[in-house]
Amino acid sequence: MMNNPHPIRDYLVPGKRVHLVGIGGVSMCPLAEVLRGMGLTVQGSDMTESDTVKHLRSLGIQVAIGHNAENLGDCDFVVRTAAVHDNNPEIAGAVARGIPVYERAQAWGAIMQHYPNALCVSGTHGKTTTTSMCTHIFMAAQADPTVMIGGTLPLLHAGYRVGHGDTIILESCEYCNSFLSFYPTVAVILNVEEDHLDFFKDLNDIERSFHKFAELVPGAGYVIANADNQGAMDSVAGLEHPVFTFGLEHTADCTAANLSDVDGAPSFDVMIRGEKYAHVTLHVYGHHNILNALAAASAAYVLGIPGRAVEEGLAAFTGAGRRFERKGTCNGADIYDDYAHHPDELHALLTTARTLGYQRLIVAFQPHTYTRTAKLFDRFVEELKLADVAVLAEIYAAREQNTLGISSADLCRNIPGAVYCSTLDKTAEELRKLARPGDLILTVGAGDIYRAGEKILDKD
């Protein structure tokens, strides 16, 4: 990192002043609250006004709008998000003045060292849902956890909570090896697939990163891995630490028995090494969510949470924001939104959607990043063929520039009957034109595709 001869934990003491660049972000806002609770003086900046910024100001935290070196004031150190680069005026200003600059992941890693239990949920996909399930379970157990989720959880009315218990639950992302700054006592590995190939070389490189993540767990901690996912099992191969496994198709420590459907949603016994731990009825659909529930139950079990809390917590879980989230109707069609942006996630979503009894499945998909679209192109094409009608919005750039010259129109040409829309407004118009009773319309992607669905909702 920059200007930091000392580890960040040396600065996480009462009385120090920290400046957070991008303080309104989904994982920076809770970081601000946690640091404030530790006795630090917290300030920061963000590019735009938001409800999050207003909330932070209500706590007495100073937030400047716009990035300017003068915003640093007399801070002792700076924490930035991964989206803030070295040429940011506040980062450059800190470097010029010799103020240490740390990454957000380093801050969370140092904070979790203050908790006896640090439950870190990792994987190529399913992290937000599983972290949310864990939160429901630990809240049902009255464990008063601190939580950091990469999405909104209705239970919390936010993507985080600051608790006073002995457990911190964090969604843990592999991109740029961020999770290698963490100190998990429980490391959950849901799955390991090809993704973030703008940073990782290939699948082997990704697996090595997850292996290093698992190696961070101390001897008294737990590594939990998906026995049904080859990448996850390859990642923990050769690990000196024992591995607690969950799965449906392979022998595992935690599995499901007496699986049945209740109004289309799965109901099953959670079995731990042959003994019933809990009986769960989910209110979210799909094989992938059974695995997510088993992962959450495994984490609860190894941390001594009673099965009753697993039952209560998962019974109350109806999904995280943008995870098969119902938005309303248009011309008699049901509109749902989902964050899926990887072919595996698309496959899980669309195969589940096809079982729900609709006459047509219309999918408005917005690819996320040019590199992911290019490197996983053929797989995206195959999965999008599962829709009756695929509407392709233009690629969401996120952090990238289109140096590859790729477009969603390229996907469209390879999918029979697909429609390409160059803007979100055109996407919304196309969906409104298509919508009819008996349709399920899905807006899908990690960018702002949800706005297309919201534009066409019937008014109450």
Long-range contacts (C-beta under 8 A, 24 or more apart in sequence): 1-100, 1-101, 1-102, 1-103, 1-106, 2-86, 2-91, 2-94, 2-95, 2-100, 2-101, 3-94, 3-95, 3-98, 3-99, 3-100, 3-101, 4-77, 4-100, 4-101, 4-102, 5-100, 6-100, 7-110, 8-77, 8-79, 8-100, 8-102, 8-106, 8-107, 8-110, 9-110, 9-113, 11-76, 11-77, 11-100, 12-38, 12-40, 12-107, 12-110, 12-111, 13-38, 13-39, 13-40, 14-38, 14-39, 14-40, 15-39, 15-40, 15-41, 16-40, 16-41, 16-76, 16-77, 17-41, 17-42, 17-43, 17-73, 17-74, 17-75, 17-76, 18-42, 18-43, 18-75, 18-76, 18-77, 18-78, 18-79, 19-43, 19-44, 19-45, 19-71, 19-72, 19-73, 19-75, 19-77, 19-78, 19-79, 19-90, 19-94, 20-44, 20-45, 20-78, 20-79, 20-80, 21-45, 21-67, 21-78, 21-79, 21-80, 21-81, 21-84, 21-88, 21-90, 21-91, 22-46, 22-47, 22-80, 22-81, 22-83, 22-84, 23-53, 23-56, 23-61, 23-63, 24-48, 24-50, 24-52, 24-53, 24-56, 24-63, 25-52, 25-81, 25-83, 26-150, 26-151, 26-159, 26-160, 27-81, 27-104, 27-108, 27-148, 27-150, 27-159, 27-160, 28-79, 28-81, 28-104, 29-55, 29-56, 29-160, 30-147, 30-148, 30-158, 30-159, 30-160, 30-161, 30-162, 31-79, 31-104, 31-107, 31-108, 31-111, 32-56, 32-61, 33-59, 33-160, 33-162, 34-111, 34-146, 34-162, 35-107, 35-111, 36-61, 37-162, 38-111, 38-114, 43-71, 43-73, 43-75, 45-71, 45-90, 69-93, 69-94, 69-96, 72-97, 72-99, 75-99, 76-100, 77-101, 77-102, 78-102, 79-103, 79-104, 79-106, 79-107, 80-104, 82-175, 82-176, 82-178, 83-399, 103-178, 103-181, 104-178, 105-178, 105-179, 105-181, 105-182, 106-181, 108-148, 108-170, 108-181, 108-182, 109-181, 109-182, 109-183, 111-168, 112-168, 112-170, 112-182, 112-183, 112-184, 113-183, 115-146, 115-166, 115-167, 115-168, 116-166, 116-167, 116-185, 117-166, 117-167, 117-168, 117-185, 117-186, 117-303, 118-167, 118-168, 118-170, 118-182, 118-183, 118-184, 118-185, 118-186, 119-167, 119-168, 119-169, 119-170, 119-184, 119-185, 119-186, 119-188, 119-299, 119-303, 120-170, 120-172, 120-179, 120-182, 120-184, 120-186, 120-187, 120-188, 120-213, 121-169, 121-170, 121-171, 121-172, 121-188, 121-190, 121-295, 121-299, 122-172, 122-173, 122-174, 122-179, 122-187, 122-188, 122-189, 122-190, 122-210, 122-213, 123-188, 123-189, 123-190, 123-191, 123-192, 123-226, 123-232, 124-174, 124-190, 124-191, 124-192, 124-193, 124-195, 124-206, 124-231, 124-342, 124-344, 125-190, 125-191, 125-193, 125-340, 125-342, 125-344, 125-345, 125-348, 126-190, 126-191, 126-288, 126-291, 126-292, 126-295, 127-171, 127-172, 127-173, 127-190, 128-171, 128-320, 128-323, 128-339, 129-284, 129-289, 129-292, 129-319, 129-320, 129-323, 130-188, 130-190, 130-292, 130-295, 130-296, 131-169, 131-170, 131-171, 132-317, 132-319, 132-320, 133-292, 133-293, 133-295, 133-296, 133-313, 133-314, 133-317, 134-169, 134-296, 134-299, 134-300, 135-161, 135-169, 136-313, 136-314, 136-316, 136-317, 137-296, 137-297, 137-300, 137-305, 137-309, 137-310, 137-313, 137-314, 138-165, 138-167, 138-169, 138-300, 138-305, 138-309, 138-313, 139-313, 140-308, 140-309, 140-310, 140-312, 140-313, 140-316, 141-300, 141-305, 141-306, 141-309, 141-313, 143-167, 143-305, 145-169, 149-320, 151-320, 151-321, 151-322, 151-323, 151-339, 152-320, 152-321, 152-322, 153-320, 153-321, 154-318, 154-320, 154-321, 155-316, 155-317, 159-321, 167-303, 172-213, 174-206, 174-209, 174-210, 174-213, 175-199, 177-209, 177-212, 179-213, 180-209, 180-212, 180-213, 180-216, 182-213, 182-216, 183-216, 184-213, 184-216, 184-217, 184-221, 185-217, 185-218, 185-220, 185-221, 185-222, 186-217, 186-221, 186-222, 186-224, 186-299, 186-302, 186-303, 187-213, 187-214, 187-216, 187-217, 187-221, 187-222, 187-223, 187-224, 188-224, 188-225, 188-295, 188-298, 188-299, 189-213, 189-214, 189-223, 189-224, 189-225, 189-226, 189-232, 189-235, 189-236, 190-226, 190-229, 190-232, 190-291, 190-292, 190-295, 191-226, 191-229, 191-231, 191-232, 191-344, 192-229, 192-231, 192-232, 192-234, 192-235, 193-231, 193-342, 193-344, 194-375, 194-376, 195-342, 195-372, 195-376, 196-372, 197-371, 197-372, 197-375, 197-376, 198-369, 198-371, 198-372, 198-400, 203-231, 206-231, 207-231, 207-234, 207-235, 210-235, 210-236, 211-235, 211-236, 211-237, 211-238, 211-239, 214-239, 214-241, 214-243, 215-239, 215-241, 217-241, 222-299, 222-302, 222-303, 224-295, 224-298, 224-299, 224-302, 226-291, 226-295, 227-251, 227-252, 228-252, 228-291, 244-298, 244-302, 246-291, 246-294, 246-295, 246-297, 246-298, 247-291, 247-294, 248-287, 248-290, 248-291, 248-294, 253-298, 254-294, 254-297, 254-298, 254-301, 255-294, 256-290, 256-294, 259-290, 264-355, 264-356, 266-290, 270-294, 270-297, 270-307, 270-310, 272-301, 276-307, 277-301, 277-307, 277-310, 278-307, 278-308, 278-310, 278-311, 279-311, 280-310, 280-311, 280-314, 280-315, 281-314, 281-315, 282-314, 282-317, 283-315, 283-317, 283-318, 283-319, 284-317, 284-318, 284-319, 284-323, 284-324, 285-324, 285-352, 285-355, 285-356, 286-348, 286-349, 286-351, 286-352, 287-348, 287-352, 288-348, 288-352, 322-450, 324-349, 324-352, 327-443, 327-450, 327-453, 327-454, 327-457, 328-457, 328-458, 329-457, 329-458, 330-431, 330-432, 330-435, 330-441, 330-456, 330-457, 330-458, 331-432, 331-435, 331-436, 331-437, 331-458, 332-435, 332-436, 332-437, 332-438, 332-439, 333-362, 333-435, 333-436, 333-437, 333-438, 333-439, 333-440, 333-441, 334-358, 334-439, 334-440, 334-441, 335-441, 335-442, 335-443, 335-453, 335-456, 335-457, 336-440, 336-441, 336-442, 336-443, 337-442, 337-443, 337-444, 337-449, 337-450, 337-453, 338-442, 338-443, 338-444, 339-444, 339-445, 339-446, 340-444, 340-445, 341-367, 341-368, 341-372, 341-444, 341-445, 341-446, 341-447, 342-372, 342-376, 343-376, 343-379, 343-380, 343-382, 343-383, 346-380, 346-383, 346-384, 346-386, 346-444, 347-383, 347-386, 349-442, 349-444, 350-383, 350-386, 350-387, 350-442, 351-386, 353-440, 353-442, 354-386, 356-440, 358-438, 358-439, 358-440, 359-438, 359-439, 360-388, 360-389, 360-436, 360-438, 360-439, 360-440, 361-386, 361-387, 361-388, 361-389, 361-439, 361-440, 361-442, 362-387, 362-388, 362-389, 362-391, 362-431, 362-434, 362-435, 362-439, 362-440, 362-441, 362-442, 363-387, 363-389, 363-390, 363-391, 363-441, 363-442, 363-444, 364-391, 364-392, 364-393, 364-427, 364-430, 364-431, 364-441, 364-442, 364-443, 364-444, 364-449, 364-452, 364-453, 365-390, 365-391, 365-392, 365-393, 365-408, 365-444, 365-445, 365-449, 366-392, 366-393, 366-394, 366-395, 366-396, 366-408, 366-427, 366-443, 366-444, 366-445, 366-447, 366-448, 366-449, 367-392, 367-395, 367-396, 367-408, 367-411, 367-445, 368-395, 368-396, 368-398, 368-445, 368-446, 368-447, 369-395, 369-396, 369-397, 369-398, 369-399, 369-400, 370-395, 370-397, 370-400, 370-401, 370-402, 370-403, 370-404, 370-406, 371-400, 371-404, 373-406, 373-408, 373-411, 374-404, 374-406, 377-410, 377-411, 380-411, 381-411, 381-414, 381-415, 384-411, 384-415, 384-418, 385-415, 385-416, 387-442, 389-417, 389-418, 389-419, 389-434, 390-415, 390-417, 390-418, 390-419, 391-418, 391-419, 391-421, 391-427, 391-430, 391-431, 391-434, 392-418, 392-419, 392-420, 392-421, 393-421, 393-423, 393-424, 393-427, 393-445, 393-449, 393-452, 394-421, 394-422, 394-423, 396-445, 396-446, 396-447, 396-448, 396-449, 398-446, 398-447, 424-448, 424-449, 424-451, 424-452, 424-455, 425-455, 427-452, 428-452, 428-453, 428-455, 428-456, 431-456, 432-456
